[in-house]
Structures are given as structure tokens and as C-alpha cells.
Amino acid sequence: MNLLLRMLKVVFKALMGPRLAPLGDSLLSFRVWPNDLDLNLHMNNGRYLTLMDLGRIDLTIRTGIGRAALRGRWRPMVGAATIRFRRGLGPFQRYDLRTRLLCWDQKWFFMEQRFEVAGQVYASALIKGVFVGPREKISPREVAQAIGHDGVSPPLPEEVRAWLQWEPPA
């Protein structure tokens, strides 16, 4: 139930909040609740991935992609995620989830998501995602153009290039 309430709060605040630039940062603040904990009394590793969905929802709505996705009946899909844990988040600890779009290629969007406490990174992730329409995948260029961006991606950061080299071919 706690996750549903978090999602409803994120969606409501995103709909009512200021619009983000396509390459702007989404910043959400949360607290570690008892149902987020594992047996070691820190946030469960699976919970990080679940909460990252909320960051991507906020980013999607606030950049205007959500409205374009509804019109086009596009569904967001994650193709890959890699996360690094640096420090554990403990019971009732407050933290921020920062989500930002880094770049895209012909098929995929690449995002960074970070869990931070007072500016210190506790976990960081790279995400590869795509929008799928009723019949086909939607190019990131088309998605970007749907929200008024020129469709030209920023250069791929070195960490994305290295990640793509590491990833096995599809």
C-alpha cells in the first residue's frame, strides 16, 4: 500500500508541479519506511529499482513526454538497468532520488538515477529505455520532437559508451 501511496503522490505532484526541460533533473524526496527494509535493516536492493520507476514517472510527466505518450498510446519499457550500491539507507532515513536523461541513440534513451543524502551518492544507476507504440518502437528522436526538442541527442557520456561495450548483443 505504501508504494501505491508514493506513486499517487508522485503523479499528483508531477501534474501540478513545474514543467521540466527535456534534459532537466527530476528530484523526489522520500523516507525509508519499515516495509522498505531487508533483514540487514537497510533498504532492500529490489526497492531501489521499484522507486526508480517513480523517478522516471515524474520525469516523463514533467517533461511533457507523458502527454505525448498518452496521445500516441506509447508505453515506456526498460531494456536494461545497472545499479551500484555505495552506502546503505537505514530505517526512517530521508533521501533524494535524482533522475535525468543523459542522451539517446536511434533506439534507446539513457538515463542516470541517483539516491542521495545531503548531496552524497548512496546508489547510482544507468537505465536504458524505449517507448513502444501500438505497432512499433518509437524512436527517441520522435519522442524528443513531440515535446518541442530538436531531437538531437547530447553526446553519449563515456560511462554510457563503456556500459554499451559491456552489454551483450541482443
Secondary structure by P-SEA (a helix, b strand, c coil): caaaaaaaaaaaaaaacccccccbbbbbbbbbccccccccccccaaaaaaaaaaaaaaaaaaaaaaaaaaaabbbbbbcbbbbbbcccccccbbbbbbbbbccccccbbbbbbbbbccccccccbbbbbbbbcccbbbbaaaaaaaaccccccccccaaaaaaaaacccc
